[in-house]
Amino acid sequence: MSQTQTYRKPRHRTYARNRPRRSRVGSQLSEGDGIYFLKLVLVVLLGTLWLKFAIPMEWYGIPVTAFPLGALLALVAIRLFEKNEYDRKIWFAVLVIVTILSYFVPAGIVI
């Protein structure tokens, strides 16, 4: 019986810190600071967009002086485009705070 042995080159161990980020299991690539800041600016701008009425309308006896048009658009955009659940919660919180604060500021589209 002849045994033929093949020579195998020893494999080097790859440690997690040496692997490219994409090959790590369970890791998510984070977005850059510029993209995050752009999203923040868009959420703030949409939160400040109110459709204000020159003459208040009544809805079931409650006077309605404005409608948060930008906030509704931002809610839909955040829901569609933001994949990370925790980032979505941050954007929703920022949107609610900016929308409430901007109601008292004389900014918006007046009809």
C-alpha positions in Angstrom: 0.0 0.0 0.0 1.3 3.3 -0.9 0.2 6.3 0.8 0.3 9.5 -1.0 0.2 12.5 1.1 -0.6 15.9 -0.3 1.1 18.8 1.2 -1.4 21.4 2.5 -0.4 24.8 3.3 -1.4 25.7 6.8 -4.3 28.2 6.9 -3.8 31.4 8.8 -6.4 32.1 11.4 -8.6 35.1 10.7 -9.7 37.1 13.7 -12.8 39.2 13.6 -10.9 42.4 13.8 -9.0 41.6 10.7 -12.0 40.7 8.6 -13.7 43.2 6.4 -16.8 44.7 8.0 -19.1 43.2 5.4 -18.1 39.6 6.1 -18.8 39.8 9.9 -22.0 38.0 10.7 -24.7 40.1 12.4 -22.9 43.4 11.9 -24.7 46.3 10.2 -22.9 49.0 8.3 -23.7 52.3 9.8 -24.4 55.3 7.7 -22.1 58.2 7.5 -22.3 61.4 9.5 -23.3 63.4 6.4 -26.3 61.2 5.6 -27.4 61.2 9.3 -27.2 65.0 9.4 -29.1 65.3 6.1 -31.9 63.1 7.5 -32.0 65.3 10.6 -32.3 68.5 8.6 -35.1 67.0 6.4 -37.1 65.8 9.5 -36.8 69.2 11.1 -37.8 71.0 7.9 -40.8 68.7 7.4 -41.8 69.0 11.0 -42.0 72.8 10.7 -44.3 72.7 7.7 -47.8 73.5 8.7 -50.8 74.3 6.6 -52.4 77.2 8.5 -55.8 78.6 7.8 -56.5 82.4 7.7 -60.1 81.7 8.9 -60.3 78.8 11.4 -62.4 75.9 10.4 -64.6 73.9 12.8 -64.5 70.1 13.1 -67.1 68.7 15.4 -67.2 72.0 17.2 -63.4 72.2 17.7 -61.7 75.1 15.9 -58.9 73.9 13.6 -56.4 76.6 12.8 -53.7 74.5 11.2 -52.9 71.1 9.8 -49.4 69.4 10.2 -48.9 68.6 6.5 -45.1 68.2 6.8 -45.3 65.9 9.8 -47.6 63.5 7.9 -45.2 63.5 5.0 -42.3 62.9 7.3 -44.1 60.0 9.1 -44.6 58.3 5.8 -41.0 58.9 4.6 -39.5 57.7 7.9 -41.6 54.6 7.8 -40.6 53.8 4.2 -37.0 54.7 4.1 -35.5 54.1 7.5 -34.7 50.4 8.0 -33.2 50.4 11.5 -35.9 50.3 14.2 -34.0 52.3 16.7 -33.2 55.1 14.2 -36.9 55.2 13.3 -37.8 55.8 17.0 -35.3 58.6 17.2 -36.7 60.3 14.0 -40.2 59.9 15.3 -39.3 61.6 18.6 -37.5 64.4 16.9 -40.4 64.9 14.5 -43.0 65.1 17.4 -40.9 67.6 19.3 -40.2 69.8 16.3 -43.9 69.7 15.2 -45.2 70.7 18.6 -42.7 73.5 18.9 -43.2 74.8 15.4 -47.0 75.1 15.9 -46.4 78.2 18.1 -43.9 79.7 15.6 -45.3 81.9 12.9 -44.1 79.7 10.1 -46.0 77.7 7.5 -48.2 78.1 4.5 -51.2 80.3 5.2 -54.3 79.7 3.1 
